[in-house]
Amino acid sequence: MDSIQAWQMIAGDEPFESIELSVPKLEDGKALVEVAGCGVCHTDLSFWHYGVPTRHELPLVLGHEISGIVVDGPSDLIGKAVIIPAVMPCGECDLCTVGRSNICQKQQMPGNDFHGGFASHVVTPARFLAEIPEEALHNHSLAELAVIADAVSTPYQVMVKSEIKQGDFAVVIGVGGVGIYAAQLAKVFGAHVLALDIDQNKLEQLEQVGLSQTLNIKEMDIRDVKKRVKEICGEMGAPPNQWKIFEMSGTKPGQELAYALLGIAGTLSIVGFTMDKLEIRLSNLMAFDANVIGTWGCKPELYADVLKLVAEDKLKIKPFTETFPMSQVNKIFQQTLEHKLMKRSVMIPDFENN
């Protein structure tokens, strides 16, 4: 292979540009992965449209939800199908050694710290590559599994952090490209799951994975939502307290609602991101003895658990992903910005001589 073909970001809101990059000599600890698929994430959209700066100076190849085949690097990995974690820690610092490696301050993120997955190949640290079991490919293509790198693994980590357990009442606010997996995972953990959204089509998608308790909150104010959620909780036979609330929408109204739903001994997990600010009464946390937690990415050691759920067909990805040729990357980013796509987009390399 003489070069890496890619689509790079030159500047915000400008079209992605097709380029060729030279293949560097691999340093120790690095691997060359032939990309099978790369998901389009809201974070990519933030870099491209909303002015969020990348850590690596532009131009830069975006894309951090990557699956592929190792074609060079450590001998024990060559030929293996892998997921490149969206967050790759150093593994040595104080945060890594106390189990907080997902927020390691020396972390490397594809499409942010180095060239990412909207390309034919990616040069990446090899240490934390997640090998994909053959069983996980029985019902999904390797490209479709790319979304595990962020859209699936991030809500998995927040489920673990929230200490969700059998019989809990879980409220998932926003069931788009990430929330759709949060709802599934809450069910896998044994919770009674209620999904909230303003888009009926998104709510109806959940029927494909056996989740029927949904509430369209488009025309409802917060007081009415709270009342109806309490009623549904009772109808489901779930506990009236210790709710697990997962804010996945990344919107100001979604976060305001999530905080309003926080009650006695409850836990609110913030996954969606917005630059908007909220005005809230923090004393509610004291009065309800409640918790609010955040999450960033997913620790590499949890990927095996996610892949096991996929391999056992307990977690379904295929119904909620759609693949497109990478040459359509500009079109897909624009359609994502305009909310015209129902499913998580995965770009598949279609470069000449790829």
Order of alpha helices (4+ residues) and beta strands (2+ residues): beta-beta-beta-alpha-beta-beta-alpha-beta-beta-alpha-beta-alpha-beta-alpha-beta-alpha-beta-alpha-beta-alpha-beta-alpha-beta-alpha-beta
